[in-house]
Structures are given as C-alpha cells and as structure tokens.
Amino acid sequence: MLQLPGADDARAAPVRPARPGALSIWVASPDEPRPCLIADLVARVAERHHLRASVYWPAPADWAALNVHPADVTAGPPEPLDVAVAPGDGPAGCPAHRMRPGEVRKPIPDLTGLDPLALRLALLQHPYRAGADLTPDDLEACDKVLRGWRGLVSHWALSPSKPMCARYTGDFLGALDDDLDTPAALGTLSALAADPVISDGSKFETFAHLDRFLGLDLAREVGR
C-alpha cells in the first residue's frame, strides 16, 4: 500500500482516498519541476493500486519534456483533497497527506545537448524531501546513465522473453510505496542490471515494466 506523510508532516501513513477509487493531488508551485515530478510519481504509483489519480495546479505549466503528465488548472485545491505537494508552510488546502519538496538550491543547469530526462533522473536520485544542488556534471552523468540503461534494454530485448524477476520487482515497488523512496528504487534497478544470474529476457521485462513508474523511456532504443 502506498504510504505518504500525514497533513502535519507526521510519519508516513497508508493513503486512503476520501472518494473510493479516486485520488486527488494538488501542486502548489507548478512553475517548478520538482513538485510537478513528485505529483506525477504519486499518480503513477497510485494507479498501480487501482486508483484513478487526478492532478491539479493553479496555473498552466508544461513539463512534457520531463514526461510529467498534464494536470487540470483550478483556482484552488479541490475538496476533498487527498495529497498536496507544497513547499514550506504555504497554503495547500486541507489535504490528508502533505508532501514538502526539498529545495533545488541552485538554478538548474542548461540541458542543451542532453536528454531532458536527465533532469528527471537527477531529481529521482535524491529523496524528495531533501535539498538538491544540481551541477552540469550531475546532469551529464545522468544523461550517460540513461544512454547506458537504454543500450542494455535494447540488447536484452533481443533475448527470449522471461518472466519478470519477482524479488527485484517487489523491492522496487516496495521502495516507491514507502514514501516515494526513489533512490532505493533506482538502486534496485542498478543491482538488477549487474546481476549475472538473472537472464537478459527477465531483465528486459522487468526494466520495461518498472519504467512505467519512473518515466525515463528506458525502452526507447528497442528495435532501432
């Protein structure tokens, strides 16, 4: 079950939507990529739990380059509100759960020449509550990781398909359910890629499935 911090920033607790089967998510600062990415992740994970997630924010924003799904623009938070992604102590309606993104303390470096999803990966490498200082070297390193993983996935796709690895899949999904522990989830993928015992076909199926939550287009090069 997905667990997120309570409205008073208490320890993570199970998410139980006010309306059965539907989860409402409010982003207070859609002009910043990190809050929008957090809401996008919550929506992706919630849908695994058979919840229809709806994201709202107060002004138009376009983060399609980061694979952030579009949201509905509303003047204020909807009621009832299940999850608010809002920094500090600013207004966020009356949510059951409140997520406070850590500040990206430096201006985000220029992404020219890099895959925009390198920024998504760079943010996923930090706990969402923690502050982050992103440098050009950080983004270049993430771009290299993306290219490496996509190359592996493309290579694994040539092997006979095998069932997903239950252990790695469970560890990955468990990390996301535990207050969006994206660094642990990414570590699980790295461990799977390096595991000499797991077949290439199983690695392909596992990476392709789990990327639906990360949104990193890891199967982009398959068939090219």
C-alpha positions as CSV (number, residue, x, y, z in Angstrom):
1,M,0.0,0.0,0.0
2,L,1.2,3.5,-0.8
3,Q,2.3,5.4,2.3
4,L,2.8,9.2,2.4
5,P,3.3,11.7,5.3
6,G,0.3,13.0,7.0
7,A,-1.0,16.5,6.7
8,D,1.1,17.6,9.8
9,D,4.2,16.1,8.2
10,A,4.0,13.1,10.5
11,R,5.4,9.8,9.7
12,A,4.2,8.1,6.5
13,A,0.7,6.5,6.7
14,P,-1.4,4.5,4.3
15,V,-3.1,6.5,1.6
16,R,-6.9,6.0,1.8
17,P,-8.6,8.4,-0.6
18,A,-11.7,10.3,0.6
19,R,-13.6,9.1,-2.5
20,P,-13.2,5.4,-3.2
21,G,-11.1,4.6,-6.2
22,A,-10.1,8.3,-6.9
23,L,-7.1,10.2,-5.7
24,S,-6.8,14.0,-5.9
25,I,-3.4,15.6,-5.9
26,W,-2.7,19.4,-5.7
27,V,0.6,21.0,-6.8
28,A,1.0,24.5,-5.2
29,S,4.0,25.5,-7.4
30,P,3.7,24.2,-10.9
31,D,6.4,26.7,-12.2
32,E,9.0,24.4,-10.6
33,P,9.8,21.0,-12.0
34,R,10.3,19.1,-8.7
35,P,6.8,19.4,-7.2
36,C,5.3,18.5,-10.5
37,L,7.5,15.5,-10.8
38,I,6.6,14.4,-7.3
39,A,2.9,14.6,-8.1
40,D,3.4,12.7,-11.3
41,L,5.2,9.9,-9.4
42,V,2.4,9.7,-6.8
43,A,-0.2,9.4,-9.6
44,R,1.8,6.7,-11.4
45,V,2.2,4.7,-8.2
46,A,-1.4,5.3,-7.2
47,E,-2.7,3.8,-10.5
48,R,-0.8,0.6,-9.7
49,H,-3.1,0.4,-6.6
50,H,-6.2,0.8,-8.9
51,L,-6.8,4.4,-8.0
52,R,-7.8,7.0,-10.7
53,A,-5.4,9.8,-9.9
54,S,-6.2,13.4,-10.9
55,V,-3.6,16.2,-10.5
56,Y,-4.5,19.9,-10.2
57,W,-2.4,23.0,-10.2
58,P,-3.2,26.8,-10.1
59,A,-1.6,27.9,-13.3
60,P,-0.7,26.4,-16.7
61,A,2.6,24.5,-16.9
62,D,4.2,22.3,-19.4
63,W,6.7,19.7,-18.2
64,A,6.1,17.3,-21.0
65,A,9.8,17.2,-21.7
66,L,10.2,15.6,-18.3
67,N,7.4,13.1,-19.0
68,V,5.2,14.8,-16.5
69,H,1.6,14.2,-17.4
70,P,-0.5,17.3,-17.8
71,A,-2.8,18.4,-15.0
72,D,-6.1,20.3,-14.6
73,V,-5.8,24.0,-13.9
74,T,-8.0,25.2,-11.0
75,A,-8.2,28.3,-8.9
76,G,-7.6,26.4,-5.7
77,P,-7.2,23.0,-4.2
78,P,-10.1,20.7,-4.8
79,E,-12.1,19.3,-1.9
80,P,-11.9,16.7,-0.7
81,L,-8.1,16.8,-1.2
82,D,-6.0,13.7,-0.6
83,V,-2.4,14.8,-1.4
84,A,-0.9,18.3,-1.5
85,V,2.6,18.8,-2.9
86,A,3.6,22.2,-1.4
87,P,6.9,23.6,-0.1
88,G,7.3,25.1,3.4
89,D,4.2,26.2,5.3
90,G,2.4,27.8,2.4
91,P,-1.4,27.3,1.8
92,A,-2.3,23.9,0.4
93,G,-5.9,23.4,1.2
94,C,-6.9,20.6,3.7
95,P,-5.1,17.5,2.5
96,A,-5.0,14.2,4.2
97,H,-1.3,14.0,3.2
98,R,1.2,16.8,2.6
99,M,4.5,16.3,0.8
100,R,7.1,19.1,1.2
101,P,9.6,19.0,-1.6
102,G,13.2,19.9,-0.7
103,E,14.6,23.0,-2.4
104,V,16.6,22.8,-5.6
105,R,19.1,25.3,-4.3
106,K,20.9,26.3,-7.4
107,P,19.4,27.2,-10.8
108,I,19.0,24.1,-12.9
109,P,21.9,24.0,-15.4
110,D,21.4,24.3,-19.1
111,L,20.3,21.0,-20.7
112,T,21.4,21.8,-24.2
113,G,22.8,18.7,-25.8
114,L,21.4,16.5,-23.1
115,D,18.3,14.3,-22.9
116,P,15.8,16.4,-20.9
117,L,15.0,13.2,-18.9
118,A,18.5,13.5,-17.4
119,L,16.9,16.2,-15.2
120,R,14.1,13.8,-14.2
121,L,16.7,11.1,-13.3
122,A,18.8,13.6,-11.4
123,L,15.8,14.6,-9.2
124,L,14.9,11.0,-8.7
125,Q,18.3,10.3,-7.3
126,H,17.5,12.5,-4.3
127,P,14.8,11.8,-1.6
128,Y,12.1,14.2,-2.5
129,R,12.2,15.8,1.0
130,A,16.0,16.6,0.7
131,G,17.5,19.7,-0.8
132,A,19.4,19.2,-4.1
133,D,22.3,21.1,-5.8
134,L,22.4,20.1,-9.4
135,T,25.5,20.8,-11.4
136,P,26.3,20.4,-15.1
137,D,28.4,17.3,-14.2
138,D,25.4,15.8,-12.4
139,L,23.2,16.2,-15.4
140,E,25.9,14.9,-17.8
141,A,26.3,11.8,-15.5
142,C,22.6,11.2,-15.6
143,D,22.5,11.5,-19.3
144,K,25.2,8.9,-19.5
145,V,23.3,6.6,-17.2
146,L,20.2,6.9,-19.4
147,R,22.1,6.1,-22.5
148,G,23.7,3.1,-20.8
149,W,20.5,1.7,-19.5
150,R,18.7,2.2,-22.8
151,G,21.6,0.4,-24.6
152,L,21.2,-2.5,-22.2
153,V,17.5,-2.7,-22.5
154,S,17.8,-2.7,-26.3
155,H,20.3,-5.5,-26.1
156,W,18.2,-7.5,-23.6
157,A,15.2,-7.2,-25.9
158,L,17.0,-9.5,-28.4
159,S,16.8,-12.4,-26.0
160,P,13.9,-14.7,-25.4
161,S,11.3,-13.2,-23.1
162,K,11.3,-14.5,-19.5
163,P,9.1,-13.6,-16.5
164,M,9.9,-10.5,-14.5
165,C,12.2,-11.1,-11.6
166,A,9.8,-11.1,-8.6
167,R,12.5,-10.2,-6.0
168,Y,13.7,-7.1,-7.8
169,T,10.2,-6.1,-8.8
170,G,9.0,-6.4,-5.2
171,D,11.9,-4.4,-3.8
172,F,11.4,-1.7,-6.4
173,L,7.7,-1.3,-5.9
174,G,8.1,-1.6,-2.1
175,A,10.5,1.4,-2.2
176,L,8.1,3.6,-4.1
177,D,5.2,2.6,-1.8
178,D,7.4,3.6,1.2
179,D,7.0,7.4,0.8
180,L,8.4,7.5,-2.7
181,D,11.9,6.2,-1.9
182,T,13.2,6.8,-5.5
183,P,16.9,6.4,-4.6
184,A,16.2,2.9,-3.3
185,A,14.1,2.1,-6.4
186,L,16.9,3.2,-8.7
187,G,19.4,1.2,-6.7
188,T,17.3,-1.8,-7.2
189,L,17.4,-1.3,-11.0
190,S,21.2,-0.9,-10.9
191,A,21.5,-4.1,-8.9
192,L,19.3,-6.0,-11.3
193,A,21.3,-4.8,-14.3
194,A,24.5,-6.0,-12.7
195,D,23.1,-9.4,-11.5
196,P,24.9,-12.2,-13.5
197,V,22.3,-14.8,-12.6
198,I,19.1,-13.1,-13.9
199,S,18.5,-13.8,-17.6
200,D,18.6,-11.0,-20.2
201,G,15.0,-11.7,-21.1
202,S,13.9,-11.3,-17.5
203,K,15.9,-8.1,-17.1
204,F,14.2,-6.7,-20.2
205,E,10.7,-7.4,-19.0
206,T,11.5,-6.1,-15.5
207,F,13.1,-2.8,-16.7
208,A,10.3,-2.2,-19.3
209,H,7.6,-2.7,-16.7
210,L,9.1,-0.7,-13.9
211,D,9.9,2.2,-16.2
212,R,6.2,2.9,-16.3
213,F,6.7,4.4,-12.8
214,L,10.0,6.1,-13.4
215,G,9.1,7.6,-16.8
216,L,12.6,7.5,-18.2
217,D,11.8,6.0,-21.6
218,L,14.2,3.1,-21.0
219,A,12.9,1.1,-23.9
220,R,13.3,4.0,-26.4
221,E,16.1,2.3,-28.4
222,V,14.4,-1.1,-28.8
223,G,14.1,-2.1,-32.4
224,R,16.2,0.8,-33.7
